[in-house]
Amino acid sequence: MRLPDAAHPGDQPGILFAPTIRLKAWLAAFGNDNAQGEYYLTDIIPAAVRDGVAVNAVHPPALWENIGRQQQDATGGARAPAPA
């Protein structure tokens, strides 16, 4: 299984929580003026910092909890271990 890394940034799964009012404003200000012509949800991070909103990262203790949809497809559907 290939893990997310700098060479494959699009493969990095994540969940983002943000105050709704601020999130709407940040999203409205986003653009897709980059080489890929894509919108990047990660642009919220610098916007939050700029606006004084706390940014915290939480890392799951188990690797399978951090496997995104693309990795699940590539690994034949890696999922949580079966309950004992």
Protein Blocks (a to p, Z undefined) as FASTA:
>chain_A
ZZddfklmmlpgcdddddfklmmmmmmmpccddfkopacfklmmmmmmmnopacdddddf
bfklmccfklmmmnoopacdddZZ
